[in-house]
Amino acid sequence: MIDIVIIFFIIVFYIFYRLTNSDKVYHYVLLFLVIQYLMINSNTFNKNNPDKLDLLNLIDQKYKPKTELFDKNKKYEYPFILKPSQCSSCSKGVELIKDHSELSKYIKSYGNGKLIYQTFIDTPHDYTILYEKNPFSKKGNIKNIYKTIYGNEIFKSENSTIDLTKSIKRNDLITPQLEKTIDSISSKIKGFYLGRYDIRVNSIEDLKNGNIYILELNGSMGFNNDTYTFNLLKRYIIGILFILKRIIYGLLNILKIDCLNPLIVFTNMCISFKCNDIFQLFNSDR
């Protein structure tokens, strides 16, 4: 997805240049920050800075495996899932723990941060559901469903990264009951308008009937799996349209006066992108 983001900003900067003929670097930095601010506001639950566990705690227990903050001093029945509570790209750090030795190894790698414990749902039926709801609408809908295809092992021992290109689109599994269930769950998460649910089910019939286990809710990083196509033109069109939709949703939330404090967002961006470098860009062109 990063290549799509880069292409998007190249197009935006080129259009801006053609319209303004500006050669001031700080103009482009400001444009970048404004676009980022709009995208971040596509989901306004971010203003409370929730992590994965906070979001999962907003979901009714019947729609998720047992999920709690991992306690190093507590004995858990193997196997179980551990994952970092903060965002981990491409499922990095999400691992199936089958015995004490694997637990010890995992703690050495990730034990310094906040961890999430989940019971393991032992089923091959693993799906992602992309959900969208216009901020001015009362009802949202499912945009697509993908079934994840794994190799011989559900989680790799050294690196649990999931290759999202190994998935099959299954929009034929979208039913009124499933949409009703996902929309009901989503409506209870204040400020959630666009993102991807990672789920497991015991059977296809359970999926159609809305009997699901939500493993994770991806808001800001809940990308559209339609972008994982070998047709580059189609990939970039879908990805750019998806980014534009985030920008539009962000603008709509701002119009609703349901948005993040821009000073807080800008401060976080400065921390992420090394604020000294940004200020140098501003000063160098003034």
C-alpha positions in Angstrom: 0.0 0.0 0.0 2.9 2.4 0.6 3.6 2.6 -3.2 0.0 3.7 -3.7 0.4 6.4 -1.1 3.6 7.6 -2.7 1.9 7.7 -6.2 -1.0 9.6 -4.7 1.2 12.3 -3.2 3.2 12.6 -6.4 0.0 13.3 -8.3 -1.3 15.8 -5.7 2.0 17.7 -5.5 2.2 17.8 -9.3 -1.3 19.2 -9.6 -0.5 21.7 -6.8 2.6 22.8 -8.7 0.8 23.2 -12.0 -1.8 25.3 -10.3 0.5 27.5 -8.2 4.0 27.2 -9.7 5.2 27.2 -6.1 8.8 26.2 -5.5 8.6 26.7 -1.7 9.2 23.4 0.1 7.1 24.4 3.1 4.0 24.8 0.9 4.3 21.1 0.1 4.9 20.2 3.7 1.8 22.1 4.7 -0.2 20.4 1.9 1.1 17.0 3.1 0.1 17.8 6.8 -3.4 19.0 5.7 -4.1 15.8 3.8 -2.8 13.7 6.7 -5.1 15.6 9.0 -8.1 15.0 6.8 -7.3 11.3 6.5 -6.8 10.9 10.2 -10.2 12.4 10.8 -11.9 9.8 8.7 -12.2 7.8 12.0 -12.6 10.2 14.9 -12.3 7.5 17.6 -8.6 8.4 17.3 -9.1 11.4 19.5 -9.1 9.2 22.6 -6.0 7.5 21.3 -7.2 4.0 21.7 -5.0 1.0 21.1 -6.2 -2.4 19.8 -7.3 -3.6 23.2 -9.4 -0.5 23.8 -11.2 -1.0 20.5 -11.8 -4.7 21.1 -13.2 -3.8 24.5 -15.9 -1.8 22.7 -17.1 -5.0 21.0 -19.7 -7.3 22.6 -18.0 -10.4 24.1 -20.2 -12.7 22.0 -18.5 -11.4 18.9 -14.9 -12.1 19.9 -12.7 -14.7 21.5 -11.8 -14.1 25.1 -9.6 -11.1 24.9 -7.7 -9.4 27.7 -4.5 -7.7 28.7 -1.8 -10.3 28.9 -0.5 -10.9 32.5 2.9 -12.5 32.7 2.1 -13.9 36.1 -1.1 -15.6 35.0 -1.2 -19.2 33.7 -3.0 -19.6 30.4 -4.1 -22.8 28.7 -2.1 -23.5 25.5 -2.5 -22.7 22.6 -3.4 -19.1 22.6 -2.7 -15.9 20.6 -0.5 -13.0 21.7 -0.2 -9.7 19.8 1.1 -6.2 20.5 -1.6 -3.8 21.7 -0.2 -1.0 19.6 -0.4 -1.1 15.8 1.7 -3.8 14.2 1.8 -3.7 10.4 0.9 -6.8 8.4 0.3 -8.8 11.6 3.9 -8.5 12.8 4.0 -9.8 16.3 0.8 -11.8 16.1 1.7 -15.4 17.0 0.2 -18.6 18.1 1.8 -19.7 21.4 1.8 -23.5 21.8 4.0 -24.1 24.8 6.2 -22.5 27.4 9.3 -22.3 25.3 7.4 -20.3 22.6 6.0 -18.1 25.2 9.5 -17.3 26.6 10.8 -16.6 23.2 7.9 -14.3 22.4 8.3 -12.4 25.7 12.0 -11.8 24.9 11.0 -10.2 21.6 7.8 -8.3 22.5 7.6 -8.4 26.3 8.5 -4.7 26.8 5.2 -3.5 25.4 1.6 -3.9 26.2 0.3 -7.3 25.0 -3.1 -8.7 24.1 -4.1 -12.3 25.0 -6.7 -14.1 22.9 -8.0 -17.6 23.0 -7.2 -19.5 19.8 -10.2 -20.1 17.5 -9.0 -23.3 15.8 -10.7 -23.1 12.4 -9.4 -22.5 8.8 -12.2 -20.0 8.1 -10.3 -16.7 8.3 -11.7 -13.6 6.7 -11.4 -9.8 6.4 -14.4 -7.6 6.1 -14.1 -4.0 4.9 -16.8 -1.7 6.3 -17.7 1.8 5.4 -20.3 4.3 6.7 -20.7 7.9 5.5 -20.4 10.2 8.6 -23.8 11.7 7.8 -25.5 8.3 7.4 -27.1 6.1 10.0 -26.3 2.9 8.3 -23.1 1.5 6.8 -22.3 -1.5 4.6 -19.8 -4.2 3.8 -17.6 -3.3 0.8 -15.8 -6.6 0.4 -15.0 -9.9 2.1 -11.7 -11.7 1.6 -10.8 -15.2 2.7 -7.2 -15.5 3.8 -5.3 -18.4 2.3 -2.4 -19.8 4.4 0.3 -22.3 3.8 0.9 -25.4 5.9 1.2 -23.3 9.1 -1.3 -20.8 10.2 1.5 -18.7 11.8 5.1 -18.8 10.7 7.5 -19.5 13.6 10.0 -16.8 13.0 7.9 -14.1 11.3 4.1 -14.2 11.4 3.6 -11.7 8.6 0.5 -12.7 6.5 0.8 -12.3 2.8 -2.5 -10.5 1.9 -2.0 -11.3 -1.8 -2.8 -14.9 -0.8 -6.5 -14.3 -0.4 -9.7 -14.8 -2.3 -12.5 -12.3 -2.7 -15.8 -13.7 -1.5 -18.4 -11.0 -1.8 -20.9 -13.8 -2.5 -20.9 -14.5 1.2 -22.3 -11.1 2.1 -25.8 -11.5 3.4 -28.4 -9.1 4.9 -27.8 -10.7 8.3 -24.1 -10.4 8.2 -24.3 -6.7 7.1 -26.8 -6.1 9.9 -24.4 -7.7 12.5 -21.4 -5.8 11.3 -23.3 -2.5 11.1 -24.7 -3.0 14.6 -21.2 -3.7 16.0 -19.7 -0.7 14.2 -22.5 1.7 15.3 -21.5 1.1 19.0 -17.9 2.3 18.3 -18.4 6.1 18.4 -16.3 7.7 15.6 -15.7 4.6 13.5 -16.7 5.0 9.8 -14.2 3.1 7.8 -12.0 0.1 8.4 -11.4 -3.6 8.3 -12.4 -6.4 10.6 -10.2 -9.5 10.9 -12.5 -12.4 11.8 -12.7 -16.1 12.2 -15.8 -18.3 12.0 -16.5 -22.0 12.5 -18.2 -22.4 9.2 -19.4 -20.5 6.1 -23.0 -20.7 7.4 -21.9 -19.1 10.7 -20.4 -16.3 8.6 -23.6 -15.7 6.6 -25.6 -15.7 9.8 -23.3 -13.2 11.6 -21.9 -15.7 14.1 -18.4 -14.3 14.0 -15.3 -13.9 16.2 -13.6 -10.6 15.7 -9.9 -10.9 16.2 -8.9 -7.3 15.4 -10.4 -4.0 14.2 -8.1 -2.0 11.9 -9.2 1.6 11.6 -6.4 3.9 10.2 -4.6 0.9 8.8 -7.7 -0.9 7.5 -6.7 -0.9 3.9 -8.9 -2.1 1.1 -7.8 -5.6 0.1 -9.0 -4.9 -3.5 -5.6 -3.2 -3.9 -3.8 -6.5 -3.8 -4.1 -7.2 -7.5 -1.5 -7.9 -10.1 -3.1 -5.4 -12.4 -1.1 -2.3 -11.6 -3.4 0.2 -13.2 -6.4 -1.3 -11.3 -4.4 -1.4 -8.1 -3.5 2.3 -8.2 -7.0 3.4 -9.2 -8.6 1.4 -6.4 -6.0 2.6 -3.9 -6.1 6.3 -4.8 -10.0 6.2 -4.7 -9.7 4.6 -1.2 -7.4 7.4 0.0 -9.7 10.0 -1.5 -12.6 8.5 0.3 -10.7 8.8 3.6 -10.0 12.5 2.8 -13.7 13.1 2.1 -14.8 11.3 5.3 -12.3 13.4 7.2 -13.7 16.6 5.7 -17.3 15.5 6.5 -16.3 14.8 10.1 -14.7 18.3 10.4 -17.9 19.8 9.0 -19.8 17.9 11.8 -17.3 19.5 14.3 -16.4 15.9 15.3 -12.6 16.0 14.7 -9.2 15.8 16.3 -7.4 18.8 17.8 -5.1 19.9 14.9 -2.4 21.0 17.4 -2.3 17.5 18.9 -2.2 15.9 15.5 0.6 18.2 14.3 2.6 17.6 17.4 2.4 13.9 16.9 3.4 14.3 13.3 6.4 16.3 14.3 7.4 13.6 16.7 7.0 11.0 14.0 8.8 12.9 11.2 11.5 14.5 13.4 10.2 18.0 14.0 13.6 19.6 13.7 13.8 18.5 10.0 10.3 19.9 9.4 11.1 23.3 10.9 14.4 23.5 8.9 12.3 23.0 5.8 10.0 25.9 6.8 12.9 28.2 7.6 15.0 27.4 4.6 12.4 28.7 2.1 11.1 31.8 3.9 
